[in-house]
Amino acid sequence: MIQLRPREIITPRPSMSLSVPEGMSPVEFFNSAANLKNLAEENGLLRTPEDLLMYRKLIGHSTEFDTSIILDTSRRILDPLGRPVRRDQLSRQQKKVWSKMTTILMEYMLEKYPDPKKHLVLCGEASLDSTWPLNKPGVPSIRMIHNHFMVFPVADLKAAKNADASNPNLTDSGHNTLFLRHLSDAYHEFLDVLDLQLLKFLPSEDCALELTGFPQGLPSWELVGGAEKLNDQYFWYEFEQVLRGFLDFYRTFFSLVATGDERIPKEANFPNQVADVLLGNNQFLRVARDLREQVIQDPQFANEIRWRPAYKQILYRDDKGRLIVTISQNSVGNAITELLGIVVNRVEDNKVYGKREPALVGRLLEARQRLIDANLGEPISAPCWPNGEFVDCRKT
């Protein structure tokens, strides 16, 4: 059994130049259309005709490689609750380009960092649902589907101190722990019956990282055939099937918590599975009813519940060099890296970040060029790369 040793790494970040208008909280401002406009202008790398925006994560997780793609609908849809937040809400063309961009960036990272013993490579697709409270910490991509691409040197992870294993973010604020300790069998049984050809179901302990022992208890699949299959459209179909199965599980469970009624969600993708595996499972019903009582009695706990489906679906390379897919509930505060047992402490340090920034931006521009070569979008000339090369835009 792999020993649980989550790690906490220190990542330098630059100081922020943005000023929050008087009377607004930082979170309110960071989720405004004005800030999203600033994000594109100051750190944007590329925009597609579908409004998929690739940008540099200024307050990121890693200074080795760190970029995100979001569906930036802030200019078209001003109501934050009306924006697409999940893959299944994208148009066919948006999903096609989204998958292609993900493939190209994953291929770049795997080619740039070929040794799994030296670098951890991952990307995480996430949604923040429409019931996410505005008074909670968040990121500018809130209420938009986004994908985060990262690389961590394994040497840095080895040198990092052990994180607090009781950190609630390592357990999705208690919800992953709920699934792991009380619903693991039902969760795995429900998703195990998906008819997948390219994704092979694995025990989570078989693909857990040696350094951290994570992911823990989450259903996981190996992409049979490896990186070559990222270009197979059927892989992306199966990737979405995993999400659809997760959505059914999530909706059924939290609908039962919310109403107490045993019913199949109207939008269920696998209604027969819901009826047989979930609603026919006494443990599933009992846990939902216990949680329902806790929500009624505990207002603080109730405020942490995401009543609408919010997820993190990650694709990472494990220690054996395999590409692994897993999916988890997305709760307030937890980050994509924490599904792999990596807690990132981002500390303002202009000097250290400044030393690493030229190489980081250089790699981001290399990756961007591949998207340009694939004719997927137009480059953005941000202040730190006005002509496609890094310049120190923070010098005064």
N, C-alpha and C positions, 0 to 999 in steps of 0.2 A: 504494500500500500504506500503510495507516495505521501511523504510528509507534507503537511500544509505549511507553507512558508511564503505568504504573500509579501511582496516587496514594496517599499516606498522609495521612489527615486525623486531627486531634486532636479527640476528643469528650469533653467534661467529664462526669463522673459524680459522684454524691454518695457519701459514705462509707457503708459498710455497718454496720447496727446489729446484725446477727446475730452470735451467738457460737457458735463451733464447739465441741462437747463435747470434753473432754480425751480424747486417745487416738484421735480420728478425724481423718482428713485432710479439708481443705476439700472436695475432690471427693467423698469418700464422703458427707459430710453434705449437700452440695448435691443429691445424687441420692437422698436419703432421702424417705420419705413425709412425715416431719415438716417438712422444708423446703418441700415442695410445698404442704403445708397453710398454712405461713407465707406462701408466695408468693401464694396466693389471698387470704388475709386482709389482707395488707399492700399488695398491688398489683393485686388482682383488679378487673376492670371488669364482667364479665358471665359468667354460667354458663348453659348450655342444659340441657334435660332429658337430652340425650345425653352430658353431662359434657364438652362443649367449653367450655374456659375461655379467655376473652380477658383479657389482663393487660398492665399497663405494664411495659416492659423497663427496669428501674431502671438496670442496667449495660448500656446499649443501644449502638446504632451511630450514632443520630442524635438530636439534640435538637429537630429540626423536627417529625418524626412517627415514632413507633417503638412498635409494639405487636405482640403475638404471640397466636396461638390455638393451644392444645394440646388433645389428647384426654387429659384428666386422669383416668386410670383408677387412680390411686394409692390411692384409697379402696376400690376394688372388687378390684383385682388387686395383691396385695402382692408377688408375685414380679416383679421388674423385667423378667425375660426372658420373661414371659408376656403382656406388653402389646403391643397393636397399634402398629407402627412405620411402616406404609406405607398409602397410600390403598387398595391392593387388599386390605388386611386389615380395612377398616372395613365395618360393616353398610350396607345400602342406605340406611337412614334417616340414619345418621351421615354418609355421603358426600353425601347430598342437602343436609343442613344445612351441612356443611363447605363445599360449593361455593357455597351461598347466602351464607354469611357472607363468603367470599372475594370474591364478586361485589360485595356491598354496600360492603366496605372499599376495594376497588379503585376502585369508582365514586366514593366519597367523595374519595379521594386525587386522582383525575383531575379531578374538579370543583373541588376546592380549589386544585389546582396545574395549570392547564390548559396552560401553556406549556412544552414540552419543552426549550426553550433556557434556561429558568430553574430547572427542578427535575427531578431524576431520581426517578422513581416506580417502585417494584418491590415484588414480594412473592415469597417463596421458601419452597416447601414442602420439608421435609427429614425424613429419618429417620436415626436412629442405631441401627445394627444390634445384635443380641444378643451379638456378639463384641467389642463396644467395651470395652477394658480399663478397669477402675475407677481405675487409677492415672494415667489420662490426664486432662488438663484437659477440662472439659465444662460444660454449662449445666444448670439444674434440670429442663429438659424432656427430658433424656437418656432414651433408650429409650421415647419417646413421639413419635408423629407431631406435627409442629408447623409452623405457617406464620408467617412473619415479614413484617410490613408496614413499609416504610420510605420516607422521602422525604429527599433530600439537595439543598440549594441548589447549583446548578451553580457559582455564584460561589465557594462554599467549596471545591469540587473544583478549580476553576481556581487558586485561591490556595494549595492544598495542595502540599507538596513532592513530588517524584517518589519513589515507593517503590522499594525494592531489587528489581529485576526477578528476582533469583535467590531471593527469598523462597519457601521451599518451599510455603507456603500458597497462593501464586498458581498453583501447579501441582498442587494436591491432593496434596501430599506426594510428588510424583513420578508419581502414577497418571494424571492427566490428560495429563502430558507423555508418558507411555508410550503412551496412546491417540493423542495428537496426532502424535507423531513416528513411531510404528511401526504403528499400527492405524487411522489416520484413514480410509483408503479403505474398509476393511472395516466400520468403525463407521458411516460415512455410508451405504454401500451397504445395510447391514442395516436401518437405520431409514428409508431413503428409500423402501422398498417398502411402507411402511404405507399403507393405503388411507384417506387423510385428505382431507376435503372443505373444512373451514373453516381448517385449518392448512396454509399454503403453505411448502414447504421453501425455505430461503434459504441461500446461502453465508454462513458465520459472519462473514467480513470485511465483508459488505454491511450487517450490522446491528450491528457493533461500535461502541462509543461512541467519538466523536472524541477525547475527552480521554485515554482509556486504551488504546484498541485491543483491549479485551476485550468479549465473550468470545472466546477464541482456540480455533479448531479444533473447537468443539463443534457438533453438529447443531442447527440453529435453524429455527424456523418463525414466519411472520407470521400473526397472527390476522386473516384476511380479513374485513373488515366492522367491525373495530375494537371499541371498548368495548361497542357495542350487542350484540355476539355473546356477551358474558359471561353474558347471561341465556338463552342458547340451550343447552339441556341437551345437545345434540349436541357442543357445544364441550367440555364436561366429559368426555364419552365419549371424544373424541379426545385430550384431555389425559391421560386414563388409558391410552389406547393407546400413547402415547409412553412412559409409564412401563413398561408391560408389555414393549415392545420393548427398553427399556434393561435390564430385569431379565433377559430372555433372554440378551442379550449378556454381561452381568455374570456370570450363573450359568455360562454355557458356558465363558467364559474362565477364571474362577477355579476351576471344577471341573477343568478341564484342568491348571491349575497345581497343584492340590492332589493329584490322583490320577495324572496322566499319561495318563488314558484318554480317548479321543475318543468322547464319548457325548452324546446329547441329554438335557438335564435332564428329569426326570419331570414337572416342573410347567411345562414350556415352553408359552408362549402361541402361538408361531409355529414349530412343530417343523420344517416344511419349509424355512423360511428358515435355521434353525440348521444344518440338514444341508447345504444348498446354498451359502450365503453364508459361513458361518463354518467349519464342519468341512471344507469343500471348499477352503479358502483356505490355501495353504502358508505364507504370511507369518503368518497368525493362529496356526497351529500352532507355528511356529518361535519366535515371540515368547513364547508361553505356556511353551514348554519352557525357553527361556533364563531366564525369570522364575522358573520352578520351581527351576532350579539355583541362582539367586541366593538364593532363600528357604532352600534347604538349607544354603548356605555362610555366610549373613550373618544372625545372630540379631536384630540391630537392625532390619534391613530387614524381616525376617519379622514382627516385632511390629507393623509399620505396616499389614500387609495386613488388609483387612476381608473375611473369607471369606464373610460373608452380605451380601446386597445392601443397600447404604446409598447414598442418592442425595440430590441437591439439584435440584429442578425449579423453575425460576424463570420468572416472568412480569414483564417490564419494558417500559417505554416507551423507545424509542430516540430518537435525535436528530431523526428525521423524524416523530416522533409515532406511529409504529406500535407495536402491542403484539406483543412477541416472546416466544416460549416456547423455552427451552433446558433441557438436563438434563445433569448431571455426576455422577461418582462423588463420594461424601462421605467425606473422609478426616479423620484426626485433626488437629485444629488449624485447618483452613481454615473460613472463614465464607462465608455466602451472598454478601456483598458482594464477596468476592475473585474470584468468577466474573466480575465486571464490572471487575476490576482496581482495586478500592478496598480498601485496607488501613486498618482503623480502630484507632487507638491510643487506648484509653479511659483517661483520666487523672483521678484523684480531684481534684475542684475544687468544693467545696461552694458557693463564692461565685458562680462563673460558672454552674454548674448551677441554683442558686437563682434567678438572674435569668431563666433561660429556662423554668424549670419551670411557672409559672402558664400561660403560653401553650401549652406542650406538652400539659399535662393538659387544658386547655380544648379543644384539638382532639381529643384522645382521647375526651373525654366527648361531643363533637359526633358523632363517628363511632359511639360506643356507642349514642347515641340512635336512630340509624338501625336498628340491630339490634333495639332495644327496639320501635320502631315496626313492625318486620316481625314482631313476636311470636315472636322466636327464643329469647329467654331472659330471665332476671331480672338486674337490675343488682346489683352488689356495692358495699356502702358501705365503702370502705377509709378508713384514717385521713386521707389527703390529699384525699379527696372524700366526706366522710360523708353529705352531702345533695345529691350531684350537682354540687357546685361545689368548686373548688380551695380548700384551706386549707393553710397552711404547717405541716405536721405535725411538722417537725423543729425548730421553735422550742422552746427550753426556758424 
